[in-house]
């Protein structure tokens, strides 16, 4: 819990992947990324390749699975729920990427959760300047949790 409010993370693990971290890890990573916010609700759905590919095609018009997708909440103004949005992570792809990139699996999980949350907060990597800003924030947050620079 942070000083300004509570961060509530709903983790929905529907993936058959056996390398999914404990739910407490997702809570910790979310709290780090959202430490400067008040009360916040966030959903993280852990899926397999099929669901990731379907969502990637439907919402980004891109074929195949992707490691993380972020969907910002679009609530009507009269709804006062502090819902930030939803993150969808393809669990088997996280493990595959970490292995192929020589990264610790848990560190890669932490990176992708933080990356997804930053997208929900409005960060992106469409331009070089935006990418540098987002990556610097990711590196700082991950370092605060004891994880190495994922871009090194």
N, C-alpha and C positions, 0 to 999 in steps of 0.2 A: 504494500500500500504506500502511496506517496503522501506528501504533506498537504496537498491541496484537495484531495478527494480519492475515491476508490476507483481502481481499474478492475473491471469484471471481464474476464475472458471465458467465452464458451467454446470449448474445443470439441469438435465433432470428428472423431476418428473413424472413418468408414473405409479406410484403406486396409488391405491385407498385408501391407509391409510390416515386417517384424522389427524394424529399426526406428520406431517412433519414440521420441523422448517422453519422459514423464510429463503430465499436465502441469505440474508445478514449474517446469522449465519454461513453458509457453507463457505462464503468468509472469515469471521473472523477466523474460525478454520484453514482454509488452509493457511492464511497469517501467523498465529502463527507457524505452522509446517514448513513453507517454508521461514521463515524470513531471513535466511542466504543465500538464492539463489537469482539469478538475475531474469530476466524476465522468467516467467513460465506459461504455459497453462496446465490446468487440467480439466478433465471431471468427474462429479459425476452423476451417474444414480441411481435413487431411484426406486426400482422395488418391485413387489409383489412376493409371494412364488414360483409361477410357473416359472417365468423367472430366479430367483435365483437358483432354483433346476436344471433347464436346463443348466445353465452356470457352476454350480458346478460339474455336471456330465460330461459335455463336456471337461472342462479344468482341473479338478482335479480328475476325475473318482470317485467322491464321491456322493452318493445319497442324495437327499433332499436339502432344501435351507440352506444357510449359511448367517451369518450376514453381512460379507463384503468380497468382492473379489477385488484384485488389479491386473491390467494389465498394465505393464510398456510399454511405447511406444518403438517400435522397428523401427525407421526410418532409411532409407539409409543415409550414411555419407554426401551425397551431399544435403540433405534436412536440411535446417537450421531453422526449426521451433522449438521453445522451449517447445515442448509438453512433459510433464512428463509422462502422461498416463491416464488411466481410473480407476475409483473406482465404483464398483456396490454395493449398499447397499440394503438389503431386509428390507424395512420400517416396515412391520408388525412384523418382527422378532425382530427388535430393540425395539419396544414398549413392546413386550412380554418379552424379556430378562430383560429390565429395571424393569418392574413390578415384575417379579418373583425374581429378585435379590435385590429388595428394593432400586433401584437407581432412581434418578431423570431422567426422559426421556431425557431432553435436555443434561444432562451431559453424558448420554450413547451415544447419537448422536455424541457429540463432541469427545468422546473417539474413536468411530469407524471411524470417518473421519480422525482423526490424526493417528490412527493405520494403516488405508489403505494407507495414504500418506507415512508413514514411510516404509511400504513395497515397495512402488514405489521408495523410496530413497535407497533401498538395505538392509534395516533391516529385520531380520526374528527372529523366535523363535524356530528354529529347535534344537538348543542345549541349555543347561541350561545357559551357559554364554551369548549366543546371546539373549535369552529371558530376562535375567536380564538387559542387556544393553538397549534393546528395551523398556521394561517396565519402566525403570528409565527415559528414554527420554519422554515417554508418560506422566508419572506422573508429570514431570517438566513442560512440555508444558501445560497440563491441569491445573496445579496449577497457572501458569502465567495468565490463563484465568478465574481463580476463581472457578474452578471445583475441587471436592474432588478426592482423590486417588481411582481409580476404582478397585484397587487390595486389598484395606484395608478391 
